[in-house]
Amino acid sequence: MKENKVKNFSTTKLIAGSFLAAILAGTLLLMMPFSSADGTFTNPVDALFTATTSICVTGLVTVVTAFHWSAVGKLIIMCLAQLGGLGVITVITMLFILMGKQITLKERMLVSEAYNLGELKGMVVLVRRIVSGTLVVEIIGFLLYSVVFVPEYGMQKGIFCALFNSVSAFCNAGMDILGDESLIPYAVNPLINFTTITLIVLGGLGFPVWWDVLDSLKKRKSRGFSWRKMAQKLQLHTKIVFCATAVLIFIPALLFLLLEYHNPDTIGNFSFFGKIQASLFQSVTTRTAGFASVDQGKLTNASALLTMILMFVGGSPAGTAGGMKTTTIAILLGTVLCMAKGQNSTSMFHRRLTVDNVRSALCVVMLGLVTSLVACMGLMALEDAAFADVMFEVISALGTAGLSRGITGELCAASKLILIVTMYIGRIGPITLVVAILRKGRKNNLKYNLPQGNVIVG
């Protein structure tokens, strides 16, 4: 029993350490003269920031990706984003599989822990599915982007831009090599908009949801297809993810449309269809993708607040998205609703959730809020910037969203370091970091029950 607990502790440390090692390796590569467009060494802080934002699939940048980095530097950034999106452990495991190396129990535990699956069965098959599914989706995205980018930028640059954008969108990295305006020039281009939205959503749903849906489709085809029966057979996790994702896409999109409808600095001058596109894009990209089709600094205050809320929530677990996760927020809201109804446990879709689910959700949100407040206080002490801009930047970093109101490049070195730590925490998860630092390899289980106490709440 003790050995298993030590192994579980080791997996947590190794996951946190693998991301840190990848960040440091990326930093060294990006510092080199061959990575910059002018052939000089890049400032270590900017190289570290770029490596972190790439591995943590955030998208905040201190230097313009399109202009500062050489072709080699951009290729390194794309590879880092791919590595961060899939997960360092998953990529290493896939390399072992390709080399014919036997996947040990420890490596299976690492994959399971990285995706919070709680079981070791089928880990090798899962890794194969994740990598192959990712390649298929990114290739389709690449082909669709090429339809626009190749005629506009020429064959060589167009192909590279399409590939970079496809990887970045699916991995929810939010970085591009088109210029310094993100996707603002394509704000009303349906192909670019809906390709990007689809890639972001597919990456943000989480890989277990993919396989649950595909497996359900296969079973229903063999028994006679029925959407209702298929939906009933989906796992509880998948049902929660779909419902939360739909609510967090369409309701905020409607709110953005109403709040920005007459704003000439964002969507006010677009056609009605253009306004719908931009509103839907803003709703999707805020949940950790980081691409911008409108200037974030010119949003109304209400829209900026809505954007921060969505960035904090993020995408769904076991995918390429960051944030506190859709399921986490759904569990807490479900707990409040069940408590208001007088129920003594949290239930969703006619299933009772475990106490550990509720406690974990509460811990994730509380640690996320504490991290946001501490980082925000640090930046406010160091920078002469508006509170809204600073809070926007911090939540974007923690939620690995990558959206900015234009202050990232103007921050001092200390502020950049604060954001680097915040992005790292946001990518590996607040609980993972706390466990990796504080847990001593074995739990201090009490052999007796403490006397019960009562505290006044509210």
Phi and psi in degrees as a GROMACS rama.xvg file:
@    title "Ramachandran Plot"
@    xaxis  label "Phi"
@    yaxis  label "Psi"
@TYPE xy
-62.4384  -38.5774  LYS-2
-63.4181  -40.0724  GLU-3
-63.6339  -39.3986  ASN-4
-67.1326  -37.8973  LYS-5
-65.0188  -40.2178  VAL-6
-63.2263  -41.926  LYS-7
-61.2029  -39.194  ASN-8
-64.8375  -41.3314  PHE-9
-63.7549  -38.3514  SER-10
-62.4357  -40.3316  THR-11
-62.817  -44.9812  THR-12
-64.1016  -40.2633  LYS-13
-68.1561  -36.2782  LEU-14
-64.4243  -47.3057  ILE-15
-63.7554  -40.8218  ALA-16
-69.806  -33.5138  GLY-17
-65.4659  -40.1568  SER-18
-66.3601  -40.0585  PHE-19
-64.8308  -42.5795  LEU-20
-63.4498  -41.3051  ALA-21
-64.0493  -38.4905  ALA-22
-64.001  -45.0491  ILE-23
-65.6372  -40.7537  LEU-24
-64.1449  -43.2974  ALA-25
-62.6738  -37.2242  GLY-26
-61.6573  -46.2745  THR-27
-61.2882  -42.1342  LEU-28
-65.9623  -42.3583  LEU-29
-73.584  -20.4941  LEU-30
-72.7986  -25.5965  MET-31
-67.195  149.33  MET-32
-57.079  -31.5837  PRO-33
-69.1752  -12.3246  PHE-34
-90.6146  -16.8374  SER-35
-100.308  152.444  SER-36
-67.0813  -31.6117  ALA-37
-94.5804  4.893  ASP-38
72.7997  23.1752  GLY-39
-114.246  166.672  THR-40
-67.5039  141.311  PHE-41
-92.0438  141.163  THR-42
-48.0386  129.791  ASN-43
-54.8853  -37.547  PRO-44
-67.0136  -42.457  VAL-45
-67.7976  -36.9021  ASP-46
-66.1133  -42.7666  ALA-47
-64.0096  -42.4109  LEU-48
-62.2797  -44.9015  PHE-49
-67.2888  -40.9211  THR-50
-63.7368  -40.0778  ALA-51
-68.2708  -45.134  THR-52
-66.5508  -25.7152  THR-53
-78.0293  -52.151  SER-54
-63.9801  -38.4757  ILE-55
-85.7627  7.82183  CYS-56
41.2303  55.7885  VAL-57
-97.8775  -65.5155  THR-58
111.966  -9.56633  GLY-59
-68.7913  138.373  LEU-60
-136.061  144.471  VAL-61
-97.1506  -17.9067  THR-62
-130.136  150.745  VAL-63
-70.8162  119.748  VAL-64
-57.9132  -40.723  THR-65
-67.3074  -29.9709  ALA-66
-106.643  -34.354  PHE-67
-77.3865  -35.9441  HIS-68
-97.4296  147.724  TRP-69
-77.7857  179.185  SER-70
-60.8436  -38.3825  ALA-71
-65.6775  -43.8749  VAL-72
-60.9644  -41.9914  GLY-73
-65.6418  -37.5703  LYS-74
-65.2588  -40.593  LEU-75
-61.9503  -44.4132  ILE-76
-61.4873  -42.5554  ILE-77
-63.1907  -42.1565  MET-78
-65.8329  -39.4756  CYS-79
-64.0847  -40.3463  LEU-80
-64.8981  -40.6911  ALA-81
-64.2808  -42.5346  GLN-82
-62.5356  -43.6978  LEU-83
-70.396  -36.2241  GLY-84
-67.2595  -45.5882  GLY-85
-75.2317  -29.8371  LEU-86
102.995  132.331  GLY-87
-59.5089  -42.57  VAL-88
-62.0684  -41.7166  ILE-89
-63.6511  -44.2382  THR-90
-64.4562  -44.1493  VAL-91
-62.0348  -43.8731  ILE-92
-61.3115  -41.427  THR-93
-64.5461  -38.2532  MET-94
-62.8502  -40.0889  LEU-95
-62.5112  -40.5408  PHE-96
-63.4934  -44.5567  ILE-97
-64.7979  -31.0854  LEU-98
-82.593  -3.25621  MET-99
80.6688  14.1699  GLY-100
-79.0547  140.049  LYS-101
-70.3711  133.703  GLN-102
-86.5685  115.302  ILE-103
-79.0893  171.548  THR-104
-60.8182  -39.4225  LEU-105
-63.0192  -41.2048  LYS-106
-68.9317  -34.9009  GLU-107
-65.2585  -37.9854  ARG-108
-64.868  -37.5466  MET-109
-63.2461  -44.8693  LEU-110
-63.5406  -44.4893  VAL-111
-60.29  -44.1143  SER-112
-67.9045  -37.9099  GLU-113
-62.57  -32.1273  ALA-114
-107.013  9.67663  TYR-115
53.0636  43.855  ASN-116
-88.6977  -28.1167  LEU-117
76.4938  9.06367  GLY-118
-148.174  158.572  GLU-119
-106.322  -8.60198  LEU-120
-69.5563  132.183  LYS-121
73.9014  24.0772  GLY-122
-66.5244  -38.782  MET-123
-65.6636  -44.2284  VAL-124
-62.3236  -39.8815  VAL-125
-61.1675  -44.9349  LEU-126
-62.6835  -44.1517  VAL-127
-59.3986  -43.4938  ARG-128
-64.5014  -42.9519  ARG-129
-61.4434  -48.7603  ILE-130
-67.7249  -46.0092  VAL-131
-66.6173  -41.3823  SER-132
-63.01  -40.6423  GLY-133
-62.1551  -45.9819  THR-134
-62.1491  -42.2591  LEU-135
-61.9332  -48.3336  VAL-136
-64.6508  -43.1123  VAL-137
-68.3251  -33.713  GLU-138
-66.8559  -42.0374  ILE-139
-62.1898  -44.1798  ILE-140
-60.9455  -41.4313  GLY-141
-59.7485  -44.1656  PHE-142
-65.516  -40.202  LEU-143
-68.0826  -42.4733  LEU-144
-63.1108  -36.2995  TYR-145
-61.5673  -29.8361  SER-146
-58.1814  -33.8466  VAL-147
-94.0187  -46.4311  VAL-148
-75.8033  -35.0987  PHE-149
-64.5786  -48.9944  VAL-150
-62.3958  -30.9232  PRO-151
-82.3428  -39.5802  GLU-152
-110.903  -3.28632  TYR-153
93.3791  167.848  GLY-154
-61.0416  -55.4778  MET-155
-65.5844  -54.7323  GLN-156
-67.8254  -37.6732  LYS-157
-61.9701  -42.9338  GLY-158
-64.9226  -43.4311  ILE-159
-66.4518  -41.5977  PHE-160
-62.9156  -40.9004  CYS-161
-64.7562  -43.1983  ALA-162
-65.19  -46.6038  LEU-163
-59.9745  -47.1239  PHE-164
-64.581  -37.9033  ASN-165
-64.8309  -46.543  SER-166
-63.2899  -45.8345  VAL-167
-63.6225  -41.4819  SER-168
-69.1711  -46.3236  ALA-169
-65.288  -38.1057  PHE-170
-81.5384  3.354  CYS-171
58.0804  34.8156  ASN-172
-84.2896  -33.6059  ALA-173
75.003  10.4164  GLY-174
-97.5092  150.582  MET-175
-146.01  166.502  ASP-176
-121.067  29.3799  ILE-177
-88.3561  -24.0162  LEU-178
156.886  -154.722  GLY-179
-106.311  13.7431  ASP-180
-117.163  14.426  GLU-181
54.1615  -130.086  SER-182
-103.122  19.2756  LEU-183
-57.2632  -40.239  ILE-184
-63.043  -16.9981  PRO-185
-111.089  25.9877  TYR-186
-59.0002  -28.6735  ALA-187
-118.621  22.6893  VAL-188
-92.465  108.279  ASN-189
-58.7911  -40.8037  PRO-190
-64.8598  -46.8877  LEU-191
-64.8086  -44.261  ILE-192
-61.3575  -53.3368  ASN-193
-77.4084  -26.2788  PHE-194
-65.4787  -46.3064  THR-195
-64.2033  -44.3519  THR-196
-59.4341  -45.0266  ILE-197
-64.1905  -44.4674  THR-198
-62.4154  -43.1141  LEU-199
-62.3733  -46.7837  ILE-200
-65.8118  -43.0327  VAL-201
-62.4219  -42.761  LEU-202
-66.6808  -34.9191  GLY-203
-81.6767  -14.2361  GLY-204
-69.3236  -32.399  LEU-205
99.0114  140.221  GLY-206
-64.4884  -38.3958  PHE-207
-58.6632  -32.2455  PRO-208
-66.3264  -41.2299  VAL-209
-53.2715  -53.607  TRP-210
-70.464  -33.1465  TRP-211
-63.5844  -43.9253  ASP-212
-66.1433  -45.8399  VAL-213
-63.526  -42.3196  LEU-214
-64.4681  -38.8226  ASP-215
-65.9724  -39.1404  SER-216
-62.4251  -42.4254  LEU-217
-63.0734  -43.2891  LYS-218
-66.7797  -40.5245  LYS-219
-69.8749  -33.4456  ARG-220
-64.9489  -37.6342  LYS-221
-74.0219  -18.8828  SER-222
-115.091  5.67027  ARG-223
98.4337  119.632  GLY-224
-75.4354  138.624  PHE-225
-155.71  120.294  SER-226
-60.4623  -40.165  TRP-227
-64.9335  -46.5098  ARG-228
-66.4163  -37.3767  LYS-229
-62.9948  -43.3334  MET-230
-62.2349  -37.0404  ALA-231
-66.6699  -31.4825  GLN-232
-84.4767  -8.94738  LYS-233
-64.9205  150.892  LEU-234
-67.8354  156.171  GLN-235
-56.6602  -42.3196  LEU-236
-57.7603  -44.6516  HIS-237
-63.9137  -42.2451  THR-238
-61.8171  -44.1996  LYS-239
-64.2567  -43.6284  ILE-240
-61.2957  -46.3481  VAL-241
-62.9348  -46.1534  PHE-242
-64.8223  -46.3576  CYS-243
-64.1406  -41.8697  ALA-244
-63.4143  -44.9099  THR-245
-61.9769  -45.2797  ALA-246
-62.3278  -42.7362  VAL-247
-77.7299  -9.4951  LEU-248
-94.1312  -53.1536  ILE-249
-81.9494  -38.1325  PHE-250
-67.9957  -48.476  ILE-251
-61.7557  -34.7003  PRO-252
-60.7132  -43.1121  ALA-253
-64.3222  -40.4448  LEU-254
-65.5638  -43.0531  LEU-255
-61.0468  -41.0227  PHE-256
-60.5161  -44.1187  LEU-257
-70.7882  -41.6795  LEU-258
-73.6641  -30.1224  LEU-259
-107.919  3.08282  GLU-260
-53.2586  -41.7701  TYR-261
-106.509  11.3386  HIS-262
-82.0085  108.157  ASN-263
-68.0365  -17.0262  PRO-264
-85.1517  -8.70704  ASP-265
-123.812  -87.5178  THR-266
-113.969  3.45992  ILE-267
-57.3987  -31.8941  GLY-268
-96.6931  2.68908  ASN-269
-80.332  160.643  PHE-270
-67.5907  168.754  SER-271
-60.6824  -43.2583  PHE-272
-64.5824  -37.2586  PHE-273
-63.9413  -38.8831  GLY-274
-64.7824  -39.7669  LYS-275
-64.2241  -44.5526  ILE-276
-58.1368  -50.5334  GLN-277
-64.6573  -37.7788  ALA-278
-67.4676  -43.2965  SER-279
-65.304  -41.5303  LEU-280
-62.1242  -44.7902  PHE-281
-62.2514  -39.5766  GLN-282
-63.0164  -40.0129  SER-283
-78.6018  -45.6869  VAL-284
-68.1008  -25.3679  THR-285
-64.9567  -26.356  THR-286
-89.2274  62.6662  ARG-287
88.0259  1.3734  THR-288
-79.5045  -48.8966  ALA-289
91.944  -7.31023  GLY-290
-72.7868  149.996  PHE-291
-126.596  130.13  ALA-292
-107.094  -5.96287  SER-293
-137.429  157.04  VAL-294
-68.7131  115.398  ASP-295
-66.439  -26.8722  GLN-296
-73.851  -11.4847  GLY-297
-109.599  9.67026  LYS-298
-67.3507  152.72  LEU-299
-65.6074  160.808  THR-300
-58.9802  -39.3394  ASN-301
-64.6295  -41.5717  ALA-302
-67.2156  -38.1596  SER-303
-62.6283  -41.6003  ALA-304
-65.2277  -43.837  LEU-305
-60.5543  -40.4881  LEU-306
-61.4494  -42.6401  THR-307
-63.7416  -39.6566  MET-308
-62.1705  -45.5248  ILE-309
-66.7914  -37.9696  LEU-310
-64.173  -37.7779  MET-311
-66.5668  -39.6607  PHE-312
-67.8616  -51.301  VAL-313
76.8024  -154.331  GLY-314
-98.5356  -150.849  GLY-315
-107.639  160.096  SER-316
-65.7719  159.967  PRO-317
59.7012  32.6998  ALA-318
-132.158  -153.848  GLY-319
-97.0349  -4.12327  THR-320
-87.1478  161.695  ALA-321
-110.879  -148.498  GLY-322
84.0772  -177.731  GLY-323
-76.4685  -13.3641  MET-324
89.4292  144.269  LYS-325
-62.0188  -41.2639  THR-326
-66.6202  -34.6667  THR-327
-61.5441  -49.9705  THR-328
-66.2505  -38.961  ILE-329
-62.5127  -40.6219  ALA-330
-63.7913  -43.7261  ILE-331
-66.1505  -43.2136  LEU-332
-64.9938  -38.5256  LEU-333
-64.3194  -37.0199  GLY-334
-64.5278  -43.7731  THR-335
-61.3854  -45.0895  VAL-336
-63.6946  -43.9733  LEU-337
-65.7843  -37.4231  CYS-338
-66.1276  -39.8635  MET-339
-63.678  -29.775  ALA-340
-82.324  -3.8802  LYS-341
84.5997  13.9008  GLY-342
-82.0448  146.14  GLN-343
-93.3143  6.62443  ASN-344
-150.796  163.781  SER-345
-90.8303  126.435  THR-346
-130.944  144.349  SER-347
-144.126  134.411  MET-348
52.5147  42.8599  PHE-349
62.9172  28.7056  HIS-350
-130.321  136.81  ARG-351
-88.6051  127.198  ARG-352
-80.8491  151.353  LEU-353
-74.9092  158.285  THR-354
-61.8173  -35.8096  VAL-355
-62.1455  -37.2596  ASP-356
-58.9991  -47.5944  ASN-357
-67.493  -43.4016  VAL-358
-63.7738  -41.8203  ARG-359
-63.8834  -42.7446  SER-360
-61.5687  -42.9794  ALA-361
-63.2257  -43.1038  LEU-362
-63.2872  -44.0461  CYS-363
-59.7211  -47.5337  VAL-364
-66.7596  -42.7015  VAL-365
-64.4014  -43.888  MET-366
-66.1628  -35.2947  LEU-367
-64.527  -43.0479  GLY-368
-64.9347  -43.3925  LEU-369
-62.5606  -44.7677  VAL-370
-60.7045  -42.7426  THR-371
-61.399  -46.477  SER-372
-66.6311  -41.9411  LEU-373
-64.7789  -46.455  VAL-374
-63.8283  -40.6191  ALA-375
-63.7977  -42.1531  CYS-376
-62.7586  -40.1977  MET-377
-63.0071  -44.6665  GLY-378
-67.8362  -37.7897  LEU-379
-64.584  -33.0932  MET-380
-73.0931  -26.3161  ALA-381
-99.1853  -25.5073  LEU-382
-117.945  148.39  GLU-383
-98.1694  73.727  ASP-384
-133.094  158.77  ALA-385
-65.1014  145.285  ALA-386
-57.453  -43.2428  PHE-387
-61.5423  -39.9369  ALA-388
-66.6064  -41.2748  ASP-389
-66.5465  -47.0233  VAL-390
-62.4434  -39.3313  MET-391
-59.4197  -45.5966  PHE-392
-64.4838  -43.5642  GLU-393
-66.6396  -46.9623  VAL-394
-66.0368  -35.2447  ILE-395
-62.2259  -39.9765  SER-396
-69.2597  -45.9136  ALA-397
-66.0428  -40.5226  LEU-398
-82.4034  4.8654  GLY-399
46.911  42.296  THR-400
-86.2329  -42.2213  ALA-401
87.575  -3.563  GLY-402
-77.344  148.052  LEU-403
-144.805  152.05  SER-404
-97.4437  18.7613  ARG-405
96.258  15.0384  GLY-406
-105.883  -6.27161  ILE-407
-56.992  -49.7015  THR-408
-69.1568  -16.2111  GLY-409
-94.249  -1.72194  GLU-410
-73.3315  150.893  LEU-411
-75.5225  170.065  CYS-412
-59.6548  -41.1544  ALA-413
-63.6731  -40.4888  ALA-414
-66.1578  -38.7556  SER-415
-62.5158  -38.8442  LYS-416
-65.2994  -37.8948  LEU-417
-61.6283  -43.9972  ILE-418
-67.2375  -34.0565  LEU-419
-61.0875  -47.2224  ILE-420
-63.4681  -40.4548  VAL-421
-64.025  -42.3254  THR-422
-63.0188  -41.0271  MET-423
-62.6066  -45.051  TYR-424
-62.8155  -42.4317  ILE-425
-63.375  -34.1879  GLY-426
-77.1413  -47.4918  ARG-427
-82.439  -17.6308  ILE-428
100.231  133.989  GLY-429
-57.4676  -41.5488  PRO-430
-66.9075  -41.5317  ILE-431
-57.6827  -43.4381  THR-432
-66.8933  -44.3289  LEU-433
-63.3524  -43.6051  VAL-434
-63.1325  -43.3118  VAL-435
-62.3726  -32.4994  ALA-436
-87.7348  -42.2889  ILE-437
-98.7609  -33.2953  LEU-438
-70.0463  139.669  ARG-439
-97.9972  24.1301  LYS-440
89.1099  -18.7237  GLY-441
-149.833  143.324  ARG-442
-76.494  148.03  LYS-443
-92.0982  70.6869  ASN-444
-71.6127  129.206  ASN-445
-77.5144  138.684  LEU-446
-89.2184  2.64905  LYS-447
-145.519  160.015  TYR-448
-90.1107  131.131  ASN-449
-72.0072  154.831  LEU-450
-60.471  143.037  PRO-451
-77.9568  140.044  GLN-452
-122.606  166.304  GLY-453
-133.249  134.46  ASN-454
-125.502  138.581  VAL-455
-73.3584  128.188  ILE-456
-120.322  135.36  VAL-457
